[in-house]
Amino acid sequence: MQKKLITNVGSINVDHVYRVPYFVKPGETLQTVSYQRVLGGKGANQSIALSKAGEAVQHVGAIGDDHQWILEEMANSAVGIEAISVLPVPTGHALIQVDDNAENCILLFPGANEALELSDLTKSFDAIEPDSWVLFQNEMPNLKEMIVLAKSRGAKIAVNPAPFDLNAKDLPYEDIDLLIVNDIEAAELAEAKLGGDQGKLSDLCPLVIVTQGTKGAICYHPDGVIEVPAFRVEAVDTTGAGDTFVGYILSSIANGMDLSVAMKRASAASALAVTKAGASIAIPTAQEVELFLSQQSGSVK
């Protein structure tokens, strides 16, 4: 059976990545150890993760006319680019510091990502197959309205509402089939919607997956809770770990994989991603993830 196309409506950025011994302090000038300019943005990262996980994915988004090399790079990663608009505005970009502990801090300029209008999505959404998945993050405008529009086309909705803000607390959770948040976002969401009780997260939507960094991940669903520990690896750069997890967990669920197996696969992909510098360029292939899993019996935290 042919796989259904996954549509990802998401941000596309140019990441300027600076390796530093520590995060620069106010008033300080700090010389960097290295510099990379790479493709980034939560949306682009997650589309590439989906593709490397083995899915057919169509990216819907926007870039400026200043960085059209992005289209070739995404196409080279087997991501559909036909629905990416090229606009006469600057491309979104991020300034990323990565320190000696592999932690990062990020300054984000949304650029062309904010210029994509809801009306621009109608054609792309009209082509959505019923029961196919549409993925969203929170780096694009009109997230609430986009979710409702995609749901009206019969799609299954996956949302990674990061960066988490006030608007993310007011999403139509009844229309969301899969929600992926980190532990801080989960606590904020539970406080806003459930009186602080994270155990009730599956009351919001059928599947809620909470990533916890080195502690692993938890899935809340109507039949109970599934916990998966993290794999032990030597971290180099954590920038794209969350996006890698999102792409792989959606790929696994879209293919009907058992939830426990799906979470282990996504956790393994995320672990591999942090062993390399960069975001999209560090995302492993499905074959690399399978090999890693075959070698990791007992190698979890």
C-alpha positions in Angstrom: 0.0 0.0 0.0 1.4 3.4 -1.0 2.1 5.8 1.9 -0.1 8.9 2.1 1.7 12.2 1.7 2.4 14.1 4.9 1.9 17.8 4.7 4.0 20.0 7.0 3.1 23.7 7.3 6.2 25.2 9.0 9.0 27.7 9.3 12.1 27.8 7.1 15.1 29.6 8.5 18.8 30.1 7.9 20.7 29.1 11.0 23.9 31.0 11.9 25.5 28.6 14.4 28.4 29.9 16.6 30.3 27.4 18.7 31.3 29.2 22.0 33.0 28.1 25.2 30.0 29.7 27.1 27.1 32.0 26.3 28.1 35.6 25.8 27.4 37.9 28.8 25.9 41.4 28.6 28.4 43.9 27.4 30.9 41.2 26.5 32.6 40.5 23.1 33.3 36.8 22.8 35.3 35.2 20.0 33.7 32.1 18.6 35.4 28.8 18.1 33.6 28.1 14.8 30.7 29.2 12.6 28.3 27.4 10.3 25.5 28.6 8.0 22.9 25.9 7.7 19.3 25.3 6.8 17.1 25.4 9.9 13.7 26.4 11.2 11.5 23.9 13.2 9.4 23.3 10.1 12.2 22.6 7.7 14.0 20.4 10.3 10.8 18.4 10.9 10.2 17.9 7.1 13.7 16.6 6.6 13.3 14.4 9.7 10.1 13.0 8.2 11.8 12.4 4.8 14.8 10.7 6.4 12.4 8.5 8.4 11.1 7.3 5.1 8.0 9.4 4.5 6.7 11.3 1.5 6.4 14.9 2.8 5.2 18.2 1.2 6.5 21.3 2.9 4.2 24.4 2.9 6.0 27.6 3.9 7.8 30.7 2.7 11.3 32.0 2.2 12.7 35.3 0.9 14.3 35.8 -2.5 17.6 36.3 -0.7 18.2 32.6 0.1 16.8 30.5 -2.8 19.6 27.9 -2.2 17.2 26.6 0.4 14.9 25.1 -2.2 17.6 23.0 -3.7 18.8 21.8 -0.3 15.3 20.7 0.8 14.7 19.0 -2.6 18.0 17.2 -2.1 16.6 15.9 1.1 13.6 14.5 -0.8 11.2 17.1 0.6 8.4 18.4 -1.7 9.0 22.1 -2.3 6.2 22.9 -4.7 4.2 24.7 -2.0 7.0 26.9 -0.8 6.5 30.5 -1.7 9.4 32.8 -2.5 8.6 36.3 -1.4 10.3 39.7 -1.7 11.2 39.9 2.0 14.1 38.6 4.1 14.2 34.9 4.9 13.7 34.0 8.5 17.0 33.4 10.4 18.3 32.4 13.7 21.5 33.3 15.6 22.5 30.2 17.6 25.1 29.9 20.3 26.2 26.3 21.2 28.4 26.0 24.3 30.9 23.4 25.6 28.0 21.6 27.4 26.2 21.2 24.0 23.4 23.5 25.2 22.1 26.3 22.9 20.5 29.7 23.1 18.8 31.2 20.1 17.7 34.6 18.7 15.0 34.2 16.1 14.0 36.6 13.3 10.8 35.2 11.7 11.1 37.0 8.3 9.2 35.4 5.4 7.6 32.9 7.8 5.3 35.6 9.1 4.4 36.8 5.6 2.5 33.6 4.6 -1.2 34.4 4.7 -4.0 32.0 5.6 -5.5 32.5 2.2 -2.2 31.3 0.6 -2.8 27.8 2.1 -6.2 27.1 0.5 -4.8 25.4 -2.6 -2.4 23.3 -0.6 -5.1 22.2 1.8 -7.5 21.4 -0.9 -5.0 18.7 -2.1 -4.9 17.0 1.3 -6.0 13.4 1.2 -8.6 12.4 3.8 -7.0 10.7 6.9 -3.5 11.9 5.8 -1.4 13.8 8.4 -0.8 17.5 8.5 1.9 18.7 10.9 2.2 22.2 12.4 4.6 24.0 14.7 4.2 27.4 16.4 6.7 29.5 14.3 4.0 30.4 11.8 1.1 32.9 12.0 -2.6 31.9 12.3 -1.8 28.5 13.8 -5.3 28.1 15.3 -7.0 28.9 12.0 -4.7 26.6 10.1 -5.5 23.7 12.3 -9.3 24.2 11.9 -8.9 24.6 8.1 -6.8 21.4 7.7 -9.2 19.5 10.0 -12.1 20.6 7.8 -10.4 18.8 4.9 -10.5 15.5 6.8 -6.8 15.5 7.8 -5.3 14.0 11.0 -3.6 16.8 12.9 -0.2 16.7 14.6 1.1 19.8 16.4 4.4 20.6 18.1 3.4 24.0 19.6 6.9 25.3 20.0 7.9 27.9 20.9 5.1 27.7 23.5 3.3 31.0 24.1 -0.1 32.4 25.2 -1.6 31.6 21.8 -0.5 27.9 22.1 -2.6 27.6 25.3 -5.7 28.5 23.3 -5.4 26.1 20.4 -8.4 23.9 19.3 -7.1 20.8 21.1 -10.3 18.9 20.2 -9.1 19.0 16.6 -5.6 17.7 17.4 -4.8 14.0 17.1 -1.2 14.0 18.1 0.4 16.7 20.4 4.2 16.7 21.0 5.5 19.0 23.8 8.5 19.2 26.0 8.3 18.8 29.8 8.2 22.6 30.4 5.4 23.1 27.8 3.5 20.1 29.2 3.5 21.7 32.7 2.4 25.1 31.4 -0.4 23.4 29.3 -1.6 21.3 32.2 -1.6 24.4 34.5 -3.7 26.4 31.9 -6.1 23.7 31.0 -6.2 20.9 33.6 -5.6 22.5 37.0 -2.0 21.4 36.8 -2.7 17.7 36.4 -0.4 16.4 33.6 -2.0 12.9 34.0 -5.1 14.3 32.3 -3.3 15.5 29.2 -5.0 12.9 27.1 -8.3 14.6 27.9 -7.2 17.3 25.6 -6.4 15.1 22.6 -5.9 11.3 22.0 -2.1 11.2 22.0 0.1 13.5 23.9 3.9 12.9 23.9 6.1 14.7 26.3 9.8 14.8 25.6 12.1 15.2 28.7 15.6 15.5 27.3 18.0 13.1 29.0 15.1 11.7 31.0 13.4 10.2 28.0 9.8 10.6 26.9 6.3 9.9 28.1 3.1 9.2 26.1 -0.3 9.9 27.6 -3.1 8.2 25.8 -6.7 7.0 26.7 -5.5 3.5 27.7 -2.7 4.6 29.9 0.9 6.0 30.0 4.0 4.8 28.2 7.5 5.8 29.4 10.7 5.4 27.4 14.1 6.3 28.8 16.7 8.2 26.8 19.7 6.5 25.1 23.2 7.2 26.4 25.3 9.2 23.8 28.0 11.8 23.9 26.2 15.1 23.1 27.8 17.6 20.7 24.9 19.9 19.8 21.2 19.5 21.0 19.8 22.1 18.6 17.8 19.7 16.3 17.0 17.0 18.8 13.4 17.9 19.4 12.6 18.3 15.7 14.2 15.0 14.9 12.0 13.3 17.6 8.9 15.0 16.1 9.6 13.8 12.6 10.3 10.2 13.6 7.4 9.9 16.1 4.9 11.1 13.4 6.5 8.8 10.8 6.1 5.8 13.2 2.6 6.6 14.2 1.5 7.3 10.6 2.7 3.8 9.8 0.7 2.2 12.6 3.7 1.2 14.7 3.1 0.1 18.3 3.4 3.2 20.5 6.2 1.8 22.7 8.2 0.9 19.6 7.5 4.2 17.9 8.8 6.1 21.0 12.0 4.1 21.1 12.6 4.7 17.4 12.0 8.5 17.9 14.2 8.6 21.0 17.0 6.7 19.1 16.8 9.2 16.2 16.9 12.1 18.6 19.9 10.6 20.4 21.8 10.2 17.2 21.0 13.8 16.2 22.8 15.3 19.2 26.0 13.5 18.4 26.6 15.8 15.4 26.7 19.6 15.1 23.9 21.5 13.4 20.1 20.8 13.1 18.9 19.5 9.8 22.3 18.2 8.8 22.5 16.1 12.0 19.3 14.2 11.4 19.9 10.5 10.9 18.4 8.3 8.2 16.0 5.4 9.0 18.8 2.9 8.3 21.1 4.6 10.8 18.4 4.6 13.4 17.7 0.9 12.8 21.4 0.1 13.1 21.7 2.1 16.3 18.7 0.4 17.9 20.2 -3.0 17.0 23.3 -2.1 18.9 21.7 -0.5 21.9 20.2 -3.3 24.0 20.6 -2.1 27.6 22.3 1.2 26.6 19.6 3.5 28.0 19.7 5.9 30.9 
